Amino acid sequence: MSGFDFDYRLLSRKCCKYWCVSAFLNGMEVVTEDFRKRNNDVRKPCHLREVAKFHIDAFNYMVREGIFNGCVDISPVFTKTDPPIKISISCASMASLQYPMNLRKHRKIVYPSEVRMRGSTYFAELHLQLLFERGSEKEFTERVFYVPLMLKSNLCYLNGMSDQQLVNYKEDINDPGGYFIVKGQERIIRLFLTPRQNFPFALRKNTFKALKSNYTECGVYIRSVKGFHSQSDVYLHYLNNDSIEIRLFLKRYPYCIPLMLLLKALIDKSDYFIVQEIIKFRPDDIQMRRSLIHMLRLVNSSDGPVVRSHQQAKNFIGTMFCPVLGLPPDTTTCEAADFLFRKCLLIHLET
């Protein structure tokens, strides 16, 4: 018999199974060998590598510095016990993916090709070092959850491999990387443009009027960003009664504070000094002077405690925000106000 010219009736059932499996394996060997030959050619110029480099560099920064700075910047949590226990994050790190094996202290390295075939997610392990403080300090490290890992990043096992090694692990040598594998599918996070950091923008939006009854469409927006990209949005709103309010965000909820009350809490100076510092660049603007004096009168004549000094302003703001800040019970109102300013108000400024 030559080729496929034979009579299937002459074969037994076992012979048919053996022949089918052998033909399938031979075909797989031919396909694999053809794949190796095609991928062993000279690396093709790929402009996608230049695009993927921005994604990979950004992810490497997050792994190297961003994840640590971002986690350590999270405010500590206090328990409601007596005395309270302070729980904070003292360190954060990421590690490459490895599956545990039956043998003790042995782990299996997982490559992207296996993840694709499994239909699972290629991720890295996030480890946090928690610090418990009550009398004596105690620390322990725990893996909290998994983070999708970008291909060709520093934590990826494909990083730094030669062309022959990539082919051996069933990877395309012209694959630029810079994407994720989620449930067996290749996903990419597109880069997006953000507003300029730490720069005020004068806005005119009709949506501002829907926030409160006396708001106008005019406002100023500042996207305050720290060096490690922790951000806090601050809005300055113009009101119909010729006054100004500051809108801050705390735990995703907006809170409004009168501008003059905030200024009195930030600086221990007289009202005259505050007004003179604001209008010194426009000394002939009578309307601005009248607006500032009007806002001072609103603060001093508003319902509630009398606010005429720096300490009274801080105590008033601290009293209003202390229930939502999650601070320990022994925190004073001034400390609560300082914590609010440090976490929510122009966080890129050190003073």
Secondary structure, DSSP 8 states (H G I E B T S, - for coil): --TT-S-GGGS-HHHHHHHHHHHHHHHHHHHHHHHHHHHTS-----THHHHHHHHHHHHHHIIIIIHHHHHHTS--EE-SSSS--EEEEEEEEEE--EEE-SSTT-EEE--HHHHHHHT---EEEEEEEEEEESSSEEEEEEEEEEEE--TTSTTSTTTT--HHHHHHTT--TT-----EEETTEEE---------TT-EEEEE-GGGGGTSTTEEEEEEEEEEE-TTS-EEEEEEEEETTS-EEEEEEETTEEEEEEHHHHHHHH----HHHHHHHHHTTSTT-HHHHHHHHHHHHHHHHSSSS---SHHHHHHHHHHHHHHHHT--TT--HHHHHHHHHHHHS-TT---
